[in-house]
């Protein structure tokens, strides 16, 4: 498409080329009339040129130019100007090739070429007739057409007589009639470029033919010189016509393509505009739904600060999209025990978010005794959740990792069980020492219950007043995805920042800088024993 537009621009840029062709054709025709009159009226112009310039050089230059132009006409007709008719496509190039060979032979042998000129006249006449659209001439033009044919025959007859009689008055009338004929004929032609030029060339070729017929009455040098000069004018006019014919065909083709492209572009723009409006409307609706789902999902999360009498929690949650595959919860099992878990569903976005909502309902039972039974035995909770997950009709590739824990505020005992959690929680002792809750690894929650039933276990650790536990998902330490920090950087931060508030503030400041560039969800919460 850009190439077509570029070609159309090039054609439009040279759109006035026909004006220059018309000027050249008019000059050629006027000169041919003047030279034709000069031939049979003492040859004043020709004798002056012959006597004052190198006659042989001019003669050979014009003859070679004739051969060049005839070659160009043959090539252009063969490659570019073949219309749908059989004459233009095959006959004309073949005949012109033959004539070109004869013209070369005539140039070598210096013969007059009467037959050659007659053949050329017939070839160009056939080309002229073949490209004339008679159906498009209206009633008035048809009358003029008959007048033109009649005047042409009269002019030929007059010239035939005048060549043997020196009546300049009649010759002037004949020339004036020829000009009138051309002007009238120009108005009758619909394909003005090719027909007008070829018609002028034919008129000049007729004069060439008549000069050959009456060469015995003309001085030899004047005959040779006028013969080649007028033939040169005829070839130039015919070549300009064929050139314009080719240019006009390309222009019409490109103009038609331009119209088709504009129409196509208009339709495309209309369709695109309509589809864009529909997509924007659907996108807005989808964004509204996602925003509503985001509100629902985050409403299921606990508050960022949960403070009980003997323990408090500070948490943060950064989804990389509107919906997240990370989830956590902190809840009271009974008056002495707190339950907590953190999980990371495979993937993120809508599908992962739907699974997190399923997890909340499946992990925490609505019945107080069941909640207490499972909460105080984390491995029982994970086992139950594994079974429920496998009973659900989730895709087989769906899985998640989870870490479940319970804390007794009276005994300061933290019980925990891991469901394949790849980010092991870190205990921060009051004295600054760190250790991981790595004694329990467990198995991820996945859809292979038909083939494998894992056995989860509960591990116990003691916490003291002033200790903290840092729970997090892998998005926090995946530097390749989120460019926040790596595991070593997290350990350094936990050692340097002595309080829970400073740890949270430092992490929040680091994450906020890249919040809009996250490729994975980040979730963490910190439990502090008071």
N, C-alpha and C positions, 0 to 999 in steps of 0.2 A: 504493500500500500504506500509507504513513503516514496518508493521509486516511481510509482505512477504519478503521485502528486508532483514530484520533481520534474517529470517529463511534461506534465500539463503546464507547469510554470514556465518551462523552457519554450513550449509552443506559444503560450500567451505572450512571452517576451518578444518573439519574432512575428507577432501577428500581423504587423504592417508590411511584411515582406512582399505581399502581393502588389502593394502600391509601387514599389520599386520595379517589380517585374513589368507592371503596366507601363511605367515610364520608359523602360528599356525597349519594350515591344513597340511602343508608339514611335520612338526614335528610329528603331530599325525599319519600321514600315515606311516612315516618311523618307528616310535615306534611300530605301529600295525604290520608291517612286521617283525620287530625284535622279538616281543613277540610271533607272530604266529609261527615263526621258532623255538623259544625257547620251545614252548609247545610240539612240536613233536621231540625235540632233547635234551632229558634229563632234560628239564625245569630248566636249571641252574639259570636263573634270578629269576624265580618264587620261586624255593626252597630256594634261598638265602633270599628273602623277607619274606617268610613264617617262616623260622627258626630264623630270627633275629629281627622280629617286631611282634607286637601283631596282630596276624592274624584276630581275630574276630572283632577288632575295625576297621581295614582297610576294611574288607569285608562289615560290616554294613555301614560304611561311604560311600563306593562306591555305594552300593545298594540304599541308600537314595539319593545320588547324581543323580543316574539314574532316580529315580522317579521324582526328582525335575526338571531335564532337560526334561524329557518326558512331564511333566506338562507344562513347559514353551513352548515347541514346540506346544503342543495342543492349549494353549491360544493364542500364536502369530499367529498360522494359522487361528484360528477362528476370531480374531479381526482385524488383519492387513494384512494378506497375502492371503486373499480370492480373487482369480482372477475372471475373467468372466466365467470360466468353472464351471459346476455344481459339479465336483469332489472336487475341492479346496474349494468351498463355503460351501458345506454341508456334503459330504461323509467323507472327511478326518477328520474334527474335531470330527464327530460322532464315527468313527472307532477308532481314537486315544483315545477318552474318554473311550471306551470299553476296549481297550488294556491297558490303564492306570489303570483301575480297576483291570484287570487281573494281571498286574504287581504288584500291591499292594498285591493282593491275593497270588501271587507267592512268594513275599517277606515274607509274614506271614507263608505260608505253606512250604517254602524252596523247592519248586519243581524246576525242570530244565527249564520249560517254552519253550519246543520245538515248540509248536503250536503258542505261543505268538510271538516268534521270527520270525516264518514264516509269521504271519499276519503283523508284523512290516515291514518286507522286502517287502511284497506286497504293503502295504500302501505307503511307501517311494518310491518304484519303480513307482507306479501310479502317485505320485506327481512329480517325476523326469520326467516321460514321458509327463505329462500334461504341464510342463513348458519348454519342449524342442521344439525349433523352427526348424522343419525339412526343411521348405521352404527356409531358409536362408543358408543352406549348399550348397556350390558350388560342381562342378563335382569332383574335386580332394578330397574334404572333404568326399563326399559320398563313395569313394573308401576306404578312411581311416576308415570310419565308419564301413564298412563291415569287414575290417581287424580287427578292435577293437572287434567287436562282436565275430568273430572267435577266436581270441586270448583269450578272456574272457572264452569262452566255453572250450578251450584247458586247460587253467589254472585250471578251476574247475575240469576238468577230471583228470589232473595231480595231483592235491591235493587229489582227491578221491583215487587215486592209492597210492600216497606217504604217505598217512596217515597209510597205512598198510605195507609200506616198508620204510626202513630207508636209503634213498639215498639223502644225503644232497646236492649233485651236482644238482640233478633235482629240489630240493626245491629252491636252489639258482637261478636256471634258471627261475623257476616259479615266484619267487619274483621279479626278474629283469624284467620279462615280464609284471608283474603287474604295476611296476613303469613306464615302457615304455607306457603301455596302458593308464595310467592316464595322462602322459605328452601329448600323441597324442590326447587323448580325450579332454584335456584342449584346444587344438588348434582348435578343431572342433566346440566347443560350442560358440554360440553367446551371450547367457545370462550366462556368465562365473560364476557369483557370486553364484546363486542358484544351477545350475546344477553340477558344479565342486565339490562343497562341499557335496551335496547330493550323488553324485556318489562315492566320497571317503567314505562317511558314509555307503553306500550300500556295497561297497567292504569289509569294516570291518565287516558289519553285516553278509555277506556271511561267513566270517571266524568264526563268533560267531555261526552261524547255523551249520557249519561243526564240530566245537568243541563239540556242543551238540550231533550231530549225532555219534561222535566217543568218547563219554565220557567214554565208557567202557575200552578203551585202555589208558586212561590218569589217573594219580593219582587224587583222589577225590579232595583234597585240591587245587591242581594245576588246575583242571577243574573248580571248583567254582571260584577261584580267577581270572583265565584268562577269564572266561566267563563274569564276571562283569566288569573287567577292559576294555576289548575290546568293550563291549556294551557301556560303558561310553565314550570311544573314538568315537564310532559311533554316539552317541547322541550329543556329543559336535560338531562334524563336521557338522551334519545335522542342529543343532541349529544355528551354524555360517552361514550356507548357507541361512537359512530362515531369519536370522537377516539381512544379507547383501541384500537379496531379498527385504525386507521391506525398508531398507535404500536406495537401488537403485531406488525403485519405487518413494519414496518421493523425491529423488534427481532429477529424471527425471521429476516428476511433477513440482517441484520448478524451475528446469531449463527451462521447457516449459513456466512457468509463468513469469520467468525472461525475456525470449525472448519476450513474449507478452507484458510485461510491458515496455521493452526497445523500442519495435516497437510502442506501444501506446504512450509512452512518446515522441518518435521522431516525431510522427504525431502531437501530441498535441503541441510540441514546434514549429513545422512548422506552424500549424494553429495559435497559439498564436502570433508568430512572425509576421505572415501576418496580423492578426487582429490588433496587436499593431501598426504596421506601418500605417494601415488604420486609426486607432483611432488617432494616433499622427498627421497624415496629416489633418484629420477632426478637431482635437482640435486646431491645428495651424490656420487653416482657420477660425474657430469660434473665436479664440482669436484675430485674425486680424480684423474680422468683429466687435467684441466688442470694440476693440481699436479705430476703425474708428467711431463707434457709440458714444464712449466716447468723442472723439474729437468734433463730431457734437453737442452733447448735451452741452458740456461746452462752445462751441463757441456761444451758444444762451444766455449764462449768461452775465450779465454786467461785466465790469472791476471790479477788487477788490477795486479800489478807483475811485469814481465818484465825481467830484468837480464842483459844480455850483457856481454862484456868492454869493448866500445867504445860501447855504446848501451843505453839502458834505456827502458822504456815504463811509463806509469801510465795506467790506464783506469777508466772508470766507465760503468755501464749501468743505466738506470731505465725499465723498461717501464711504460706507463700501465695495462696490464692484466697478467694473469698471463703472457701470451705477447706477444712483441714482433715488430714488423716491421723493427726495426733489428738489424744484425749487424755484427760486425767480427772480424778475426782477425789475428794476428801469428805468423809462422812463419819458420823458418830454411830458406833455399834451399840454401845450402852454407856452408862455413866462413867465407867472406868476405861473403856477401850475406844480407840479411834481407828478407822479403816482408811486405807488410801491405796490408790493404784495409778499407774501411768502406762499407756499403751501407744503403739505406733502401727497403724494399718499399712499394708503394702500400697504404694501409690499415694496420691493425694487428689483433692478435688471432690466432685460430687459423689462418686462411688465410694471413696474412702470415708467421706463424711457420713454417708448413710450407715456404714458399718459401725462407726463410733456411737451413733445413737442406739443401734442394736445392742452394743456392749453395755451401755449404762443400764438398760433394763434387765439384761441377762445376768450381770454381775451382782447387783444389789437386789436382794429379794425384798418384796414389800412386806413380808411377814417378819416380825421382830425376832422370833425364835430361830428361824432359818438364817436370818442375817447374822445373828450372834454365833450360830453353829459354824457357819462358813467363814465368818470374819475372824473368829479366833483360831481358825485352822486354815491359813492361806492356801495350802496345797489342795484342801477340799474345794475351795472356791475355784481354783484353776481347773481342777478335774471336772467339776460341774460345768464350767464355762466351755471347756473343750468338747464335752459331749453335746451341749446345746448347739454349739457352733457347727458341729458335724451333722446334726439333725436338720439344720437350716439348709435351704436350697441355694447356697452361694456358689459362684463359679469355682471350679476346682483349683484355679491358680490363686485364689484369695487366701491370705494368711496374715497373721499379725504377731507381734511380740509384746509381752506384758510383764509387768512387775507388780505383785500385790503384797501389801504389808499391813500389819496391825500393831498398834502401840498401846501398852497399858500404862496409864499415867501413875498408877500406884506403885507398880513393881519396876517401872522403867525398862520393861522388856519389849524389844522390837522383834516381832516374828515376820518372816518374809519368805516368799516363794517366787521363783522366776519362771516365766513361760518363754524362755529363749531370748530374754531381753539382752540386746547387744550393747546397751549402755548401762553399765553396772553402777548403781547408786554409790555415792561416796560419803563416808562418815567423816565429819570434821570435829575432832575432839577439842575440848576447851583449851587444851595446852598447845593446839596448833597442829598436832599430828593428824594424818589422814590414813584411812584404809577403806578398801572397797568391800561391799557386801557380795563377795564373789564365791562364797562357799556353796551357793545354790545357783545352778545354771538352768535346768529344766528344758522343756521342749516347746517350740513355737506352736501357737494355736493355728492349726492348718486342717485342710480337708482330706485327711488320710485316715480318719477314724475307722474306715472299713478294713484297713490293713494293719494299723498300728495303734495301740493304746498306751500312751506314756504314763509313767508313774511320777507324780509330782511329790515333792517333799517340802517340809517346813524347817527353816533354820532360825536359830534364836541368837540375838546379840543384845548386850546390855548398853544402855545409854545413861549418861549422867547429866546433871543439871549443867547447862551451858554448851552441851553437845548439839550438833546439827547434822542433818542428813540431806544430801543434795541429789534429787531425782531429776533425770533429764532424758530427752530423746536424741537420736544421732544427728539431727539437723544442727545442733549447737556446735558440735565438734567436727563436722564435715566441712573442712576449709575449702575443698575443691568446689563445692556447691554454693556455699553461702559466704565464704570469705570473712568469717567472723573470727574464729580461732580454732586451733586443733586441741587434741587431748592434753598435750603437755602445757599448752597455754592455759587451759582450764585449771589444771593442777596448780600452776604458778599463781593464777588469780585467787584460787581458794586459799592458798597459803598466805598471800600478801594481804588480802582483805580480811580483817579480823572479825567483823560482825556480819550478820545476815543482811542488814540494810545496805551495807557497803558492797557486798557481793552482788546483790540484786541491782543496785544503782549502776555499778560498773558494767555488768552484763547488758542492762537495758540501754545504756549509752552506746555500747559497741554495736548492738543489734539495730538500733534506730538509724545508724548511719547507712546501713545497707538494707533497710527494711523493704524497700521497693525492688530490690534485686535478688531476693531470696529464691532459690530453686528447690528448697525443701522446707517443710514445716519445722518450727523450733518451739519446744515446750519444756519448761522446767518448773519445779517447785522445791522449796526448802523448808524442812521441818526443823524447828528449833525447840529444844527442851528448856523450859523455864524453871 
